[in-house]
Amino acid sequence: METLAVRKKLHTFIDEMPDYCLSSVEPLLSYLAGEPVIETDLTDEERNWVWEGRKHHKEHPEDFVPLESIQ
């Protein structure tokens, strides 16, 4: 199926979706579209820490320490 047809099909699904389902689908679509999800109950300071950390990781992936390697 060509890309435009898939996009139209997805738009149709969203348009026909009951309102109560939209909040469930939004985080997934946001993630897939490249928009990082941040907890909604964070303070502005905490939200800035998250954004700064993500920015640093994107610019310097060599600094990343996988959780599995921490003992």
GIZI-V484764 format. One line per field, one symbol per residue. psi: psi as a letter, one per 30 degrees, with the letter a starting at -180 (. if undefined). A space follows every 50 residues. Layout:
psi: ???
This chain:
psi: kleeeeeeeeeeeeefkkeffefefeeeeeeffgjkkkkfglleeeeeee eeeeeeeefifffkjkeffk.
